[in-house]
Amino acid sequence: MPQTMTVRNVDDEIYSRLSTLAKKQRRSLNAQVLAILEEALMRENARAGSVADLLAEAERIRHTVRRRKGAPDSAEVLRRARAERGA
């Protein structure tokens, strides 16, 4: 069921820009605001999905690297590198 929302204290400049954009898009001001909100939420969902995908891929790679026999421990590699720089 659609809900009603009121936006208060809209700056004159923002209102004017929204109104101009709505006219260019041949939309009512309400339809333009809804379109902008919908687009922003879709972008946010896409970004969240891509971050989740990247984290899942990083986890997959981490497990793959861990399973390889003879692969050095990253903490040990860092300790050695730091020791060499400090020497």
N, C-alpha and C positions, 0 to 999 in steps of 0.2 A: 504494500500500500504506500503510495507516495506521501512524503512528509513535507511539511511547510517549514521553511527556515527564514529567519530575518537576519539581515546583516546590518549592523549599526555602525555609525561613525565612518562611513565611506568617504574618503578624501575626494574633493571636487575633481581633481585631476584624474584619479582612478575612475570615478564615475563617468567622466567625459570620454576617457579612452575606451571604456567598456561599451558605452553608448555608440561611439564611432565605429568600433569593431563590429558590434551587432548589426548596425546598418549596412556595413560592407558585406557581411555574411548573410544579409537578409533574414535576420533573426530578431526576435524580441529580446529585450535586455535580459529577461529571465532565462530564455533559451540559450543565450550566449554565455551567461554565468554557469549554467548547468553543463554546457559543452566544455568550458574551460576546466571546471572541477572534474568532470569525467576524464578528460585527457590527462590531467595531472595525476589522477589516481591510477590510470592505466600505465603511465610512465613509471610511477612509484612501484607498481606491482611488477613491471618488467625488470626494473632495477633490482628489486628484492629477489626476483627469480634468478637473475643473472648472478647475483652475489651468492645465492644458495648453490647455484650450479658450479661456480668457481670453487667454493668451499668443498663441495662434494668431489670435484676433480682433484683438488689438492690432497684431500684425504685418501683418495684412490692411489694417487702417485706416492704418497708417503708410505702406504702399506706395500706397494710394489717395490719400492726402494728398500724397505726394511727386510723383505723376504730374500733379497739377493744375498747369496753366500759371499762372504769376504768383503762386503760393503763396509767401509769404515764408519764408526760412530761419529756423528757430526759434532758432538760435544768434544770428543777427543781431537778431532781435526782442528777445531777452534782453539783448544788448549795449546796444541803444538804450534799453530800459526802465531798465537800471541807470545808464546815462549820464544820463538825465533825472532820476532820483532823486538822483544825486550832484551835479547842477548847482545 
